[in-house]
Amino acid sequence: MGRAGLKVVIRAYAEADKRETLQIIGKGFTNREASLARYHFGINADKGRKHVWVGLKRFVALVNGRIVGTAGTYRSVYYPKQFMALDWEAVLSEFQGIGIGTLLLNRSIKYAKSKGARWLFVYSTKNAMGFYKKLKFAKSSRTLKPVEDGILYERKIA
C-alpha cells in the first residue's frame, strides 16, 4: 500500500511488460540512458546469448492494473559476489513521492539478500540522488567495473 492509500501491487516483471516498462524508463532517464535500457531489455530476452548479469530479476509496480514503476536487481560477473546492483528503477512522475519507489527498492533488497548479497549499489542520476540518500544509500568510494554513467551509491543490506 502506498502512502496515498492507493493499492500498489509489486510483482515479477514479465516479457509482456516490456513496452510499458521501457516507456516509464524513457520518461525518467535521458534519451541516451533510455536507449541503453532498450538494449539491456533486448539482450535479456535473447536466451541464446551469454550475459554478464547473474541472477537478474526485475519487478513492476501496478496501481489499478497499470504499470507505474519498475526496478530490478542483478549481479555482474565482474563484481564481487557480495555486491548486487539496482537496475533501472523508475516511477512515473505522477506516482512519485507516495512510496512506490521505496516498495520497489525493498523488493529488490529482499531479492538481493536471498541471493547472498551484503551490499546493494546503484549508479544514480543527479535527479534521484535525494531518493537514494533518504533510503540510506551513501556515495561510494569504490570503483566497480565496468564503470557506468551516474554517481555510484551503495547501501549495506546484510
N, C-alpha and C positions, 0 to 999 in steps of 0.2 A: 504494500500500500504506500503510495507516495504521500508526501506531506499535505497536498491539496485535497486529500480524500479520494483521489482517483484510484481505481483498482488497476494496479500495474502488475502485469504478468511477465516474469523473466523466464525464457525458455531457450533451449539449444537452437542455434541457427540451423536452418535447413537450406538446401540449394535453391529452393523456390523463393527464399527471402532475398536473394542476391540483388535484384533490381532495386527494391525499396531500400535495402541497406546501403548500397552504393550511392543512392540519391541522398541519403542522410549524411554520409561521409562527404559527398560533394558540396553540401551546404555548409559543412563545418570546417572544411580544410581548404587550402589553396588549390588552384587548378592542378599544379604540379603534384601535390600530395594526393589529390583525388585520382589522378592518373596512375600514380603508384599503387593506390588501393585497388583500382580496377585490375592492374597487372597481378597483384597478390591474390585477389579473389579468383582470377582466371587460372593461375597455376595451381591453386588449391583444388580446383575442380578437375584438373588433369591428373588422374590417379596413376598414370604411367610414368610420371617424372619423379626423379629423385629430388627431395626437398631438403632444405637446411633447417626446416622447422620440425620440431619434435613435439608431439602432444598438442598440436594446435586445436583449440576449442573456442568457438565463437558463440555469443549469446545475443538475443534480441529482447528488447523491452516492448511490450504491447500495452496500449490503452484502448479499450473498446475494440479490440481485434486489429488495431492499426499499429504497425511497427513505428515506434517513435525514437528508438535508440538502439545502439549496438556496442558491443565490446568483445574482445577476445583475449586469450592468453596463449602464449607459446614459449617454447624453449628453442633457442637456436643451437645447432651443433657446435657453434663457435663459443658459446657462453659456458661458464662453469655450471655444473649440474644443479647447484643450489639457487640459480637465478632463473626466473621466468619473466617474460615481458608482457606488458599490456599491449594489445593490438587494436588499433583503430577504434578507440572509444569516442562515440559521438552521440549527442542527443539533439533532436530538433529544437530550435531556439524557443519555440512557444511552450516547450515542456522542460526547459532548463530551470534550475532553482527550486524544484519541488521534490528532489530526492531520487530521481530516476538514474542519474549518473552514479550516485552512491550505491544504489541497488545493483547496478551492473558491475561496478567495481567490487562490491562484496561477493558477488557470484564468481567473479574472476579470481579473487583471493582464495575463496573456498576451493575452487578447482586447482589452483596452483599449489595449495597446501596438500591436496590429495595426491599430487604428483611429486611430493617431496621437496618442493621449493621452500627456501627460507627467506628469499628476497624477491620482491616484485619491482620491476623498473619500467619506466616509460620515457620515451623521448617526447617531451611536451612541447606544444606550440606555446607562443607567448600568451595567447588568449586563455589557455587552460591552466597556466601555472598556478593561479589562485585556487582553483578547484583541487589540484593535487596537493598543494601546501595545506589546505584546510583538512585534508584526509591523511595527514601525517607523512606525506612524501617530503623528502628533503633533496636539495640539489646534490648530485653525486660528484665525487672527485675521481671516480673510477673511469677507466677507458675500456669500453666493451666494443669489440669489433664484430661485425662491421659497424662503423660509426654511421649514424643516421642523422638526418636533419632534426633540429629541435634541441632542447636542453634536457640533459639526462637527469631524471629524478629517480629516487629509489625509496623503498619502504621495507623494513623488516617485517615479515609476516609470521615467522615461527621462531 
